[in-house]
Amino acid sequence: MELFKDVGGRPQKSLSEQQVQEVRALAGVLSKQQLAAYFSMCENTLNEICKRQPEVFDAYRRGRAETLEGEVIERLKL
């Protein structure tokens, strides 16, 4: 008797290119929990998407870095 891997269950969520751009734009002002809520999912789901779609994680990381860079530059001007 052959055992087949279960292919049923809930389909995996993913983010479109437009949503990835939104992640980058919002990453500097929203936490991961808030970002997940913005896309109507829980934080664990967003973390799993980041693992499956490296471009989502990169967009989040770059969005955070750009915002922090801007804040640092502003503070250095003072």
C-alpha positions in Angstrom: 0.0 0.0 0.0 1.4 3.3 -1.0 1.1 6.3 1.3 0.3 9.6 -0.4 1.2 12.9 1.1 -1.9 14.8 2.1 -2.4 17.6 -0.4 -5.6 19.0 1.2 -5.8 21.8 3.6 -5.9 25.5 3.5 -4.1 27.2 0.6 -0.9 29.1 1.4 -1.2 32.9 1.3 1.2 35.0 -0.7 1.7 38.6 -1.5 1.5 40.2 -5.0 4.2 42.5 -6.3 1.9 45.5 -5.4 1.5 44.2 -1.9 5.3 43.8 -1.6 5.7 47.4 -2.5 3.2 48.3 0.1 5.2 46.4 2.7 8.3 48.4 1.8 6.3 51.7 2.1 4.7 50.8 5.4 7.5 48.9 7.1 9.0 52.1 8.5 5.8 53.2 10.3 4.1 49.9 11.2 5.2 47.0 13.4 5.1 43.5 11.9 1.9 42.9 13.9 0.3 46.0 12.5 1.5 45.2 9.0 -0.1 41.7 9.3 -3.3 43.3 10.4 -3.2 45.7 7.4 -3.2 42.6 5.1 -5.9 40.9 7.2 -3.6 38.1 8.5 -1.9 37.2 11.8 1.7 37.9 12.4 2.6 34.2 12.2 1.2 34.1 8.7 3.2 37.1 7.7 6.4 35.5 9.1 5.7 32.3 7.1 5.2 34.4 3.9 8.6 36.1 4.6 10.2 32.6 4.7 8.5 31.5 1.4 8.9 34.8 -0.4 12.3 36.3 0.3 11.3 39.5 -1.6 8.7 40.2 1.1 11.3 40.0 3.9 13.7 42.1 1.8 11.0 44.8 1.3 10.3 44.9 5.0 14.0 45.1 5.9 14.7 47.8 3.3 11.6 49.8 4.3 12.7 49.8 8.0 16.2 50.7 7.1 15.2 53.6 4.9 13.0 55.1 7.6 15.7 54.7 10.3 18.3 56.2 7.9 16.1 59.3 7.5 15.6 59.6 11.2 19.3 59.4 11.9 20.1 62.0 9.3 17.5 64.4 10.8 18.9 63.9 14.2 22.5 64.5 13.1 21.4 67.8 11.5 20.4 69.1 14.9 
